[in-house]
Amino acid sequence: MTPPLPASEAAAALIESQALTIHRPGTTEPVLSHVDFRIRPGEIVTVVGPNGSGKSSLIRALLGHMPLASGRVTRRAGLRIGYVPQRVQLDIAIPMTVRRFLSLPVRVSEAEAEAALASTGVPGLGPRQLTQLSGGQFQRVLLARALLSDPHLLVLDEPTQGLDQPGIVAFYQLIEEVRRRTGASVLMVSHDLLVVMRSSDRVVCLNGHVCCEGSPQQVSTAPEYRALFGAEAAGTLALYRHNHDHDHDHDRGPVTVMPEGHRHGPGCSADHGHGTVPGP
Amino acid sequence: MLDDFFMRAVLAGLGLALVAGPLGSFVVWRRMAYFGDSTAHAAILGVALALAFDISIYAGTLAVAVSMACLVSALVARGQAMDTMLGVLSHSALAFGLVAISFVPAARSDLSGYLFGDILAVGRADLALIWTGAALVLAMLIARWQRLVTSSLNEELAMAAGIDPRVERLVLSLALAVVVALAIRVVGSLLISAMLIVPAAAARGWAHTPERMAAVAALIAAASVVLGLWASLRMDTPAGPSIVTAAACFFVLSQALRRG
């Protein structure tokens, strides 16, 4: 069992959920059951899971966009969140320049708008119509808009959908750079296992409940993770084997074990060598 | 100036045009065209009820239009198949209205006045009501502009900014009901949605921001009112349909210029 966090650290959580349970609208069929989740300042946490595993629901519940069936979500008072939603449907019906979009719903100055665009690598796009942007440009504009509120936490729901491989890698590099520059925490939902494993501090593997969570390295060796992602998981595992086979000792050393260690959620009872199987 | 029936007609039309531009832009952005239709068609039922109970036509149409707007909003929120539901409601409302109005002998003779408007018969009281209503709706749209535009663009982004998209949707539905009630004398129940949609659709080609589209739509609507009424006077054509015809010409023009 994971030792409880010191009070100071628990208090510092930006968003925390306890036993969060969500039902499919209008039914008692659970989408997510008993999810304990926490994100602390400066962390990059990625939620992975198959389609329909409740990733987006978790995000929406944490943001308060969705009613809970039971459990609790606590957001730090005064928390500023920059949000990049999943697949923003843009309609040609509404004319919208990038500049105007950045001023929705809070108007920002010309200088702020241009600085935000420059910081996400798309300077000078202001006069362009949103519908004329490429997928990669549009994601960067969305990120620029999310950064305008100087957020403590960036929330990105599958931000790289529709991007090609170089675009995906470049986008995650940008996310890391933003985190370094602003100190904001990042909470992401993603499908891009390989890239995620490289750029996250902590990975939460979701499938209706928390299947496993921990550092990317811990998760990539977890049997639940491999069961969920099959061949693709083998790829990420190989990545870690390759990176770490020169030094197995530090796997158990204090340096690489996350404060929370590697935890299993209820419903996942596999023991893969570290002997920490908590009861729900 | 107000003694002249033609001046009153022009002023009534301009009052409507001023609010139809911005509101019609939202109808286009949010793909609420059918929604406008069903609310407008329900207005005929309102006319029948107003005549039967001897209350103001405006009050009757407003009451029925608001009920219709709320009904449609509720059905949409429950996730009914939108286009089928609106198709059923829109045409049923019109049919019910036409049947109901046939029971009111006084209304049978000027049924076409309610279907296509009777702008040349607008009196001073109508004029005052149209301008007051239009000004109120316009002021409300301007006051909530940023919220309305954000939630029209993307509801998730709106929610993340603390805006409740359901509230904004309701506000627009009610605004639509008010404008429908105001417009029944001007362009009639069948052509109200045309007055909302056609100028906004024409303005799309000349606009790169939402504000500009709303303003250009209002200008096109106003020009259509003036042109339509002028044509109606010169050629003795029905006023309401002439206004919409003028707006349709602007739309064709905007499409032609866009291509070129």
Boltz contact constraints between the chains, C-beta under 6 A:
constraints:
  - contact:
      token1: [A, 65]
      token2: [B, 159]
      max_distance: 6.0
  - contact:
      token1: [A, 83]
      token2: [B, 160]
      max_distance: 6.0
  - contact:
      token1: [A, 85]
      token2: [B, 156]
      max_distance: 6.0
  - contact:
      token1: [A, 88]
      token2: [B, 154]
      max_distance: 6.0
  - contact:
      token1: [A, 93]
      token2: [B, 28]
      max_distance: 6.0
  - contact:
      token1: [A, 93]
      token2: [B, 29]
      max_distance: 6.0
  - contact:
      token1: [A, 94]
      token2: [B, 29]
      max_distance: 6.0
  - contact:
      token1: [A, 94]
      token2: [B, 153]
      max_distance: 6.0
  - contact:
      token1: [A, 95]
      token2: [B, 207]
      max_distance: 6.0
  - contact:
      token1: [A, 95]
      token2: [B, 208]
      max_distance: 6.0
  - contact:
      token1: [A, 95]
      token2: [B, 209]
      max_distance: 6.0
  - contact:
      token1: [A, 95]
      token2: [B, 213]
      max_distance: 6.0
  - contact:
      token1: [A, 97]
      token2: [B, 208]
      max_distance: 6.0
  - contact:
      token1: [A, 97]
      token2: [B, 209]
      max_distance: 6.0
  - contact:
      token1: [A, 100]
      token2: [B, 209]
      max_distance: 6.0
  - contact:
      token1: [A, 104]
      token2: [B, 150]
      max_distance: 6.0
  - contact:
      token1: [A, 105]
      token2: [B, 146]
      max_distance: 6.0
  - contact:
      token1: [A, 105]
      token2: [B, 150]
      max_distance: 6.0
  - contact:
      token1: [A, 105]
      token2: [B, 161]
      max_distance: 6.0
